[in-house]
Amino acid sequence: MDLDSVREDLLVAGVAAGGAVGLTLALELLADVSVPFWLEAAPLGVYFAYLFTRKGGPYGPYDTVRNWALLAAMVALAAAAYALLV
């Protein structure tokens, strides 16, 4: 395992974890909305998909670390929107 792959994993994991924590804090403390655990942990699902689908390549042009991190952030925002609208 090289340093670049560790850095890439930490980036996606950090965005997913930050999204999950931020989602929970925003919904529970700021909006006073109680949501189920699966919705709070939705950004972590993106990280696990990233972790288990990247097994050494070859990767497509859209299969980049940046896109996985953006997907985790978008899932967190979509989960927040869903919780606030439902």
N, C-alpha and C positions, 0 to 999 in steps of 0.2 A: 504494500500500500504506500503510495507516494504522498508527498505533502500537498500536491494540488488536489488530489481526490478527497483528502481529508478536509481541505478548505472548502471545496464544493459541497461536500456533505454537511458541513457546519453551517454554510450559508442557507441551504434549503431547510435544515432543521431549525435554525434560528428564526427564520421568517415564519415557519409553521408554528413553532412554539410561541413566538411573539403574537402571532395572530390568534392563537387559542387563548392565551392569557388576556390579551387586549379585548377579545370578544367577550370573555367571561366577565372581566371587570366592567366593561362598558354596559353590558346588559344587566348584570346583577346589581351593580352599585349606582350607576348613573341613570339608567332607564327604569330600574326596578321591575325588570321583566325576568321571570323565572323560565328557564328553558331546559330541556332534557340534556343529558350528558352527551348524547351522540351529536347534537348540534354544536355544543361547545367544543367538541373534539374534532369537528369536521376538517379544520386545516391540517391536523395531524395525519389524517387519511391521505392527504396529498403527499406528505413526506414518506409515508410507508409505501405508497405507489411508486414514488421516485426510487426509494431504496430497493424495492423488490423487482423493478422492471429494468434497471440499468445493470446488466450483467456482462459488460465488456464490449458492447458495440456490435456491429456498427450502428451508429446513431444517425437519425435523420436530421435534416436542417433545423427542425423546430424542437428537437430534443436537447435543449441546452439547460444549463443550471439556472440561468437568468429566467427562462420561461417557466421552469418548475417553481422558482421562488415567486414569480408573479402570479402563477396559478394558486399557490397557497394563500397569498394575500387576497386574491379575488374571491376565493372560497370563503375566507373569513368575512369579507364584506357582504357576500351573498347570504351567508348564514345570519349576519346581523340584520340585513334587510328582511329576510324571511321571518326572523323572530319578532321584529317590530311590526310587521304587517299582519301577522297571524295571531 
